[in-house]
Amino acid sequence: MKKQSLPKNRTRKPDTNNEVLTIFIDGAGARPDGAGSGFAWICMNTNVRTIERVDGLTNNQAEYRSFLSAIDALPDRCSVRFFSDSLVLCCQFSGQYKVKDPELSRLLAEVRSAIARKRLQISLQWVPRAQNEAGKLL
């Protein structure tokens, strides 16, 4: 797994008492040979960004991994507006779509557990691919 982050001197800590963070997330599935998948996220408030390459992921698994990676990086008790171009992720998270795939179900449970454990206030909204800032990182 290859992970890239911005140097610390170009980032800042969020004011978690008052500031609502805005984070764009995105994932990319593997090529037919199983390579090339990964995920990324960027916090627009702090310019913190992460890119990870993990071979063998489906597109939906990569989308969930991006969401989970960003959640894991957040401080406890903060408020976040997430934006994703994955309609599947947004609709499964909101309960509009059922999750039939066992791996996606496991990832969704991890997301919900992390949100509860960290006592986060989360919203997730769909955006067109062209407006997804994280997609520009992949």
C-alpha positions in Angstrom: 0.0 0.0 0.0 1.4 3.4 -1.1 0.3 6.4 0.9 1.0 10.0 0.1 0.2 13.0 2.2 0.9 16.7 2.0 3.9 18.0 4.0 2.9 19.3 7.4 4.0 22.8 6.7 1.2 23.2 4.1 -1.6 22.0 6.5 -3.3 23.5 9.5 -5.3 22.0 12.4 -9.0 22.7 12.2 -10.8 24.7 14.8 -13.0 21.7 15.8 -15.0 23.8 18.3 -16.7 26.0 15.6 -15.6 24.9 12.2 -17.5 22.5 10.0 -15.0 20.6 7.9 -15.5 20.0 4.2 -14.0 16.8 2.8 -14.2 15.4 -0.7 -13.6 11.6 -1.1 -13.1 9.4 -4.1 -12.1 5.9 -5.0 -10.9 4.1 -8.2 -11.4 0.4 -8.9 -8.7 -1.9 -10.2 -7.9 -2.6 -13.8 -8.7 -6.1 -15.2 -5.2 -7.2 -14.0 -6.1 -6.3 -10.4 -3.7 -3.3 -10.2 -4.3 0.4 -10.1 -7.0 0.8 -7.5 -6.9 3.3 -4.7 -8.6 6.1 -3.0 -8.1 9.7 -1.9 -9.6 12.5 0.2 -8.9 16.2 0.7 -10.1 18.4 3.5 -10.7 21.8 2.0 -10.4 23.7 5.3 -6.9 22.4 6.1 -5.6 21.2 2.7 -4.8 17.9 4.3 -5.0 15.2 1.6 -4.3 11.5 1.5 -3.8 9.2 -1.5 -3.5 5.5 -1.0 -3.0 2.8 -3.7 -4.4 -0.6 -2.7 -4.5 -3.2 -5.5 -7.5 -5.4 -6.0 -10.3 -3.1 -4.8 -13.6 -2.7 -6.7 -14.7 0.8 -7.4 -17.3 0.7 -4.6 -14.8 -0.8 -2.1 -12.4 2.0 -3.0 -15.1 4.6 -2.4 -15.9 3.2 1.1 -12.2 3.0 1.9 -11.8 6.7 1.1 -14.7 7.5 3.4 -13.3 5.4 6.2 -9.7 6.7 5.8 -11.0 10.3 6.1 -13.1 9.5 9.2 -10.2 7.8 10.9 -8.1 10.9 10.4 -10.6 13.2 12.0 -10.4 14.5 15.6 -13.2 13.4 17.9 -16.4 15.4 18.2 -16.1 17.4 15.0 -18.6 18.2 12.3 -18.0 17.3 8.7 -19.6 17.7 5.4 -18.5 14.9 3.1 -18.9 15.1 -0.7 -18.6 12.0 -3.0 -19.4 11.3 -6.7 -20.4 7.8 -5.8 -24.2 7.5 -5.9 -24.0 4.0 -4.5 -22.0 5.1 -1.4 -24.3 8.1 -0.8 -27.5 6.1 -1.1 -26.2 3.1 0.9 -25.0 5.4 3.7 -28.4 7.2 3.8 -30.3 3.9 3.7 -32.0 4.6 0.3 -30.2 1.6 -1.2 -29.8 -1.8 0.4 -26.3 -3.2 0.8 -26.2 -6.6 -0.7 -22.5 -7.1 -1.1 -20.9 -8.6 2.1 -17.7 -6.6 1.8 -19.5 -3.3 1.4 -21.8 -4.2 4.3 -18.7 -4.8 6.4 -17.2 -1.5 5.3 -20.4 0.4 6.0 -20.5 -1.1 9.5 -16.9 0.1 10.1 -17.9 3.6 8.9 -20.9 3.7 11.2 -18.8 2.4 14.1 -16.0 4.9 13.6 -18.6 7.8 13.4 -20.2 6.6 16.7 -16.9 6.0 18.5 -15.5 9.4 17.5 -18.9 11.1 18.2 -18.8 12.9 14.8 -21.5 14.9 13.2 -21.5 13.8 9.5 -23.4 14.6 6.4 -22.6 12.9 3.0 -23.8 14.5 -0.2 -23.5 13.4 -3.8 -21.7 15.8 -6.3 -21.0 15.4 -10.0 -17.6 13.9 -10.8 -16.3 17.1 -12.2 -16.9 18.9 -8.9 -15.2 16.2 -6.8 -11.9 17.7 -5.7 -10.6 14.3 -4.5 -11.0 12.8 -7.9 -8.3 15.2 -9.2 -5.9 13.4 -6.9 -6.3 10.0 -8.4 
